[in-house]
Amino acid sequence: MNLLLIQGANMEYLGRRQPELYGTTTAKELDAAIRRRAKDLGVSVDIVYTNAEGEAVSAIYKADRAKFDGLLFNPAGFLHSGHALRDCLRSISMPAIEIHMTNIEKRGFGSITSEAAVGMIAGFGVDSYLLALEAMVARLRPAAA
């Protein structure tokens, strides 16, 4: 099972950017935790960080053409105006789960991309990623059986 994780705008600065909201776990530490959990689950995860919405769209289409099984994504700064990203998500064959470290509803944000995802996990800090990974594997495994 091959999964893609897209990390949107500003996510490369995890651990340094607004630690009162996002904690002190760095992007490198988060990536290592995700890869460890993926290995435990018997899946592989490619991780892409981008500050450009078009690059995120291109990476998703590339993964879809390569027949990746699922997409995990944190639109981050794209959640406000990511129309191109939302249209991309509507076009792919693999399921997508949206991830947020904070409870975006509590912060007064809505996500333009969430309606194109099969679900959203938010508000659990770095654990949001591990929960999303587990949810995607659970969703895909019955389909593979």
Backbone bond lengths (Angstrom), bond angles and torsions (degrees), N, CA, C in turn:
res aa  C-N    CA-C-N  psi(-1)  N-CA   C-N-CA  omega(-1)  CA-C   N-CA-C  phi
1 M - - - 1.457 - - 1.532 107.61 -
2 N 1.319 116.04 124.68 1.462 122.35 179.56 1.522 110.19 -112.36
3 L 1.320 115.49 126.92 1.455 121.77 179.48 1.517 109.71 -121.02
4 L 1.318 115.09 152.98 1.461 121.90 174.49 1.515 108.23 -117.62
5 L 1.333 116.08 134.82 1.456 122.03 172.31 1.519 107.86 -114.47
6 I 1.320 115.88 120.59 1.462 122.19 175.00 1.524 108.02 -101.90
7 Q 1.311 116.16 125.51 1.458 123.16 175.47 1.522 107.52 -107.60
8 G 1.321 116.86 115.81 1.459 122.34 -175.05 1.522 114.33 -78.66
9 A 1.308 113.12 -167.21 1.466 122.20 -172.09 1.519 112.90 -51.32
10 N 1.302 115.65 133.02 1.467 126.53 175.26 1.523 114.54 77.97
11 M 1.312 119.28 -5.58 1.456 120.47 -176.40 1.527 112.47 -69.34
12 E 1.299 118.47 -22.56 1.464 120.20 178.19 1.532 111.81 -64.63
13 Y 1.329 117.51 -15.64 1.465 122.20 -178.79 1.525 112.64 -97.82
14 L 1.317 117.18 17.89 1.463 119.97 175.44 1.523 109.51 -53.56
15 G 1.315 115.44 141.94 1.446 121.24 179.99 1.520 113.14 90.32
16 R 1.329 115.39 -20.52 1.471 121.07 179.33 1.515 111.30 -116.94
17 R 1.307 116.77 -31.15 1.465 122.46 -176.05 1.526 110.10 -92.11
18 Q 1.288 117.31 120.84 1.459 124.43 176.49 1.540 113.00 42.53
19 P 1.325 117.83 61.94 1.467 119.80 -178.89 1.532 113.15 -60.58
20 E 1.325 117.56 -22.21 1.466 119.59 176.88 1.528 111.58 -66.51
21 L 1.326 117.48 -23.77 1.469 122.01 176.45 1.521 112.27 -98.95
22 Y 1.337 115.87 -43.96 1.458 120.91 -168.81 1.523 114.24 -107.51
23 G 1.331 118.13 -1.68 1.451 120.97 178.87 1.518 112.59 81.57
24 T 1.308 114.72 -171.73 1.467 120.25 -175.40 1.523 112.95 -110.38
25 T 1.320 117.45 1.28 1.463 120.42 176.03 1.517 109.00 -66.27
26 T 1.325 116.79 127.24 1.461 120.76 -179.47 1.532 110.36 -80.91
27 A 1.310 115.52 165.05 1.463 120.73 176.96 1.527 110.21 -58.72
28 K 1.314 116.66 -42.01 1.463 120.89 179.86 1.532 110.71 -62.83
29 E 1.318 117.56 -41.24 1.465 121.25 178.21 1.523 111.43 -67.42
30 L 1.322 116.42 -40.32 1.463 120.33 177.67 1.525 110.32 -63.37
31 D 1.321 116.71 -45.70 1.470 120.48 178.68 1.519 111.01 -56.75
32 A 1.340 116.79 -43.39 1.467 120.76 -179.76 1.524 110.75 -63.45
33 A 1.325 117.46 -41.63 1.469 120.96 178.90 1.520 110.89 -64.26
34 I 1.318 116.84 -41.75 1.470 121.09 178.79 1.518 110.17 -63.60
35 R 1.314 116.75 -45.18 1.469 120.03 -178.78 1.532 111.54 -65.77
36 R 1.340 117.38 -37.57 1.470 120.25 176.81 1.524 110.55 -62.15
37 R 1.336 116.33 -46.82 1.469 119.80 -178.92 1.524 111.00 -66.67
38 A 1.325 117.00 -39.04 1.468 120.80 177.32 1.534 110.19 -60.63
39 K 1.318 116.32 -43.32 1.467 120.04 178.60 1.525 110.35 -61.16
40 D 1.346 116.50 -43.86 1.465 120.66 177.52 1.526 111.56 -58.45
41 L 1.334 115.95 -34.98 1.468 121.60 -178.62 1.525 112.72 -86.24
42 G 1.343 116.84 -6.49 1.462 120.88 179.33 1.514 114.44 76.38
43 V 1.327 116.56 30.70 1.470 120.83 178.90 1.531 109.58 -126.65
44 S 1.299 115.79 163.76 1.463 120.05 175.42 1.529 109.05 -112.84
45 V 1.326 114.95 147.35 1.459 121.08 -179.47 1.525 109.15 -131.91
46 D 1.319 115.54 123.66 1.465 121.48 169.20 1.521 106.58 -93.29
47 I 1.334 116.85 136.16 1.457 121.42 -177.96 1.517 109.50 -119.54
48 V 1.331 115.50 127.15 1.465 122.23 -179.18 1.523 108.60 -124.09
49 Y 1.313 116.34 127.24 1.463 122.89 172.63 1.512 107.99 -105.18
50 T 1.320 116.13 135.00 1.466 119.25 176.78 1.521 110.23 -151.48
51 N 1.298 114.43 144.79 1.464 121.39 175.19 1.526 110.83 -103.17
52 A 1.334 116.34 5.79 1.462 121.42 -178.35 1.530 109.57 -121.99
53 E 1.304 115.89 123.13 1.462 120.53 -177.78 1.522 111.86 -57.75
54 G 1.315 118.24 -40.59 1.462 121.41 179.87 1.517 112.82 -61.38
55 E 1.326 116.65 -35.09 1.464 120.19 176.89 1.532 110.50 -67.41
56 A 1.320 116.66 -38.49 1.467 120.21 176.64 1.524 110.19 -62.59
57 V 1.308 116.79 -45.50 1.461 121.90 178.80 1.527 110.19 -59.00
58 S 1.322 117.18 -47.49 1.465 121.07 -179.59 1.523 111.64 -61.47
59 A 1.328 117.86 -42.21 1.466 121.12 179.48 1.521 111.12 -64.17
60 I 1.324 116.82 -38.98 1.468 120.63 179.75 1.524 110.36 -67.26
61 Y 1.321 117.66 -45.69 1.469 119.60 178.70 1.523 111.29 -62.73
62 K 1.323 116.73 -39.27 1.472 120.70 178.30 1.527 109.85 -61.04
63 A 1.328 117.21 -45.33 1.462 121.20 179.09 1.529 111.33 -65.34
64 D 1.317 116.97 -38.02 1.462 120.40 179.03 1.527 110.32 -64.78
65 R 1.322 116.26 -43.92 1.472 119.47 177.59 1.523 111.60 -64.22
66 A 1.338 117.21 -31.49 1.466 122.18 178.59 1.529 112.03 -81.59
67 K 1.327 116.91 3.61 1.468 123.40 176.97 1.532 113.47 65.51
68 F 1.348 116.19 37.29 1.456 118.74 170.82 1.520 107.78 -59.82
69 D 1.302 115.74 153.61 1.457 120.34 -174.61 1.524 114.10 -85.44
70 G 1.331 117.04 -30.90 1.459 119.11 -177.27 1.513 111.69 -159.92
71 L 1.325 114.53 160.60 1.459 122.82 -178.86 1.519 109.63 -124.19
72 L 1.309 116.00 129.75 1.455 123.56 168.96 1.517 105.29 -110.58
73 F 1.326 118.01 137.26 1.459 117.37 -178.97 1.513 111.86 -150.83
74 N 1.314 113.48 139.84 1.458 121.02 170.63 1.524 105.51 -112.50
75 P 1.334 117.27 104.54 1.455 118.65 -177.65 1.521 112.52 -67.09
76 A 1.336 116.41 -20.36 1.472 121.03 178.49 1.523 109.33 48.43
77 G 1.311 117.29 -123.37 1.459 121.27 -176.93 1.522 114.68 -63.72
78 F 1.332 117.50 -13.11 1.463 120.19 178.67 1.528 112.27 -82.79
79 L 1.331 117.69 -9.32 1.460 119.18 -174.34 1.523 112.27 -64.67
80 H 1.330 118.12 -23.60 1.465 121.74 -177.65 1.531 113.23 -79.90
81 S 1.314 115.90 -37.35 1.468 118.45 -172.27 1.524 112.70 -140.53
82 G 1.325 117.21 27.64 1.456 121.47 -175.06 1.517 114.42 -82.76
83 H 1.309 116.59 56.75 1.472 120.00 -179.30 1.525 112.13 -62.26
84 A 1.322 117.52 -41.23 1.468 120.04 179.02 1.520 110.61 -65.33
85 L 1.325 116.42 -39.84 1.460 120.38 178.08 1.528 110.43 -65.00
86 R 1.328 117.14 -43.43 1.467 120.56 177.94 1.528 110.97 -60.48
87 D 1.333 117.15 -43.62 1.461 119.93 179.68 1.521 111.30 -64.48
88 C 1.321 116.54 -36.85 1.459 121.34 175.73 1.526 109.99 -61.02
89 L 1.321 116.35 -48.35 1.465 120.93 -178.81 1.520 111.71 -60.80
90 R 1.311 116.87 -33.80 1.477 121.10 177.81 1.523 111.63 -68.38
91 S 1.344 116.93 -21.38 1.458 122.00 -172.15 1.516 114.68 -95.51
92 I 1.315 118.74 -14.49 1.461 120.60 -173.26 1.523 111.52 -89.65
93 S 1.326 114.72 159.97 1.459 119.22 -178.76 1.525 112.76 -90.99
94 M 1.312 117.89 -21.28 1.471 119.83 -178.26 1.526 110.90 -84.06
95 P 1.329 117.22 147.42 1.465 119.71 177.05 1.525 110.59 -70.25
96 A 1.329 115.10 152.25 1.465 121.53 -179.64 1.521 109.95 -128.91
97 I 1.323 115.97 139.01 1.460 122.18 174.25 1.520 107.61 -119.02
98 E 1.328 115.71 127.42 1.460 122.02 178.65 1.522 109.36 -87.01
99 I 1.321 115.95 140.67 1.461 122.57 -176.33 1.524 109.53 -126.42
100 H 1.332 114.99 138.36 1.466 121.43 170.77 1.512 108.25 -139.14
101 M 1.306 116.82 138.70 1.463 121.20 179.09 1.522 111.30 -73.46
102 T 1.322 116.65 -33.44 1.460 121.62 179.83 1.526 109.25 -105.75
103 N 1.317 115.82 164.78 1.455 121.36 174.53 1.527 106.48 -80.37
104 I 1.319 116.27 98.22 1.473 119.97 -173.96 1.516 112.09 -65.02
105 E 1.322 118.19 -30.57 1.472 120.83 178.02 1.521 110.23 -65.81
106 K 1.311 116.84 -41.79 1.460 121.17 178.26 1.529 110.91 -62.57
107 R 1.327 115.76 -30.66 1.462 121.11 179.95 1.533 111.86 -86.19
108 G 1.332 117.06 -0.26 1.455 120.84 177.30 1.514 114.72 84.07
109 F 1.328 116.52 18.14 1.462 120.56 179.95 1.517 110.06 -106.01
110 G 1.303 115.03 144.10 1.450 121.15 169.13 1.512 107.06 -113.55
111 S 1.302 116.98 157.85 1.455 121.01 -179.22 1.519 110.38 -110.15
112 I 1.314 115.13 125.38 1.466 120.28 178.35 1.521 111.35 -73.27
113 T 1.336 116.75 -22.18 1.462 120.36 -176.48 1.526 113.52 -91.96
114 S 1.318 117.94 -14.81 1.466 120.14 -171.07 1.522 114.00 -64.22
115 E 1.321 117.95 -30.10 1.463 118.33 -178.61 1.523 112.80 -68.68
116 A 1.321 117.28 -14.12 1.459 120.42 178.37 1.526 111.98 -96.00
117 A 1.335 117.35 0.89 1.462 122.11 179.77 1.522 109.66 -100.19
118 V 1.333 116.14 156.41 1.460 119.44 175.89 1.521 110.91 -75.73
119 G 1.318 116.43 -19.73 1.449 120.87 178.71 1.515 110.97 -173.60
120 M 1.337 114.66 172.44 1.460 120.81 -179.94 1.525 108.66 -138.44
121 I 1.318 115.41 138.30 1.453 121.64 174.05 1.518 106.69 -121.05
122 A 1.332 115.81 124.35 1.464 120.50 -174.53 1.516 110.57 -146.01
123 G 1.333 113.93 150.08 1.449 119.97 169.84 1.513 116.62 95.39
124 F 1.311 118.56 4.17 1.455 121.39 -176.33 1.522 113.36 -112.00
125 G 1.324 116.99 21.54 1.455 120.26 -179.95 1.510 111.41 60.69
126 V 1.331 116.66 -142.06 1.465 119.44 -179.19 1.529 111.36 -65.04
127 D 1.330 117.47 -24.30 1.464 119.70 177.12 1.529 112.19 -64.08
128 S 1.315 118.12 -20.42 1.468 120.69 175.96 1.524 110.35 -56.19
129 Y 1.324 116.71 -37.82 1.467 120.98 -179.62 1.525 111.39 -68.40
130 L 1.322 116.32 -43.66 1.459 120.11 -179.06 1.526 110.75 -67.84
131 L 1.320 116.73 -38.03 1.463 120.74 176.21 1.532 111.25 -64.82
132 A 1.325 116.25 -41.09 1.469 120.31 178.58 1.525 110.91 -65.58
133 L 1.319 116.21 -40.60 1.463 120.59 177.44 1.527 110.24 -60.57
134 E 1.310 116.99 -46.97 1.459 120.90 179.07 1.528 111.68 -64.45
135 A 1.321 116.79 -39.58 1.470 120.30 178.44 1.526 111.21 -64.14
136 M 1.326 116.57 -40.76 1.472 119.38 179.67 1.525 110.64 -65.81
137 V 1.316 117.30 -44.24 1.452 120.23 179.23 1.535 109.89 -61.96
138 A 1.317 117.35 -43.34 1.461 120.65 178.35 1.518 111.40 -61.29
139 R 1.322 116.08 -38.38 1.478 120.09 179.55 1.528 111.26 -68.25
140 L 1.318 116.33 -40.55 1.469 120.25 -174.64 1.518 113.68 -82.41
141 R 1.303 118.23 -32.79 1.472 120.46 -175.55 1.530 112.14 -60.64
142 P 1.322 120.47 -46.15 1.474 118.09 178.06 1.534 112.45 -60.19
143 A 1.326 116.46 -33.28 1.463 120.34 179.90 1.522 109.98 -68.18
144 A 1.330 117.14 -31.80 1.464 120.81 -178.67 1.522 112.16 -79.58
145 A 1.321 117.00 -20.74 1.489 120.95 -176.36 1.500 112.67 -75.27
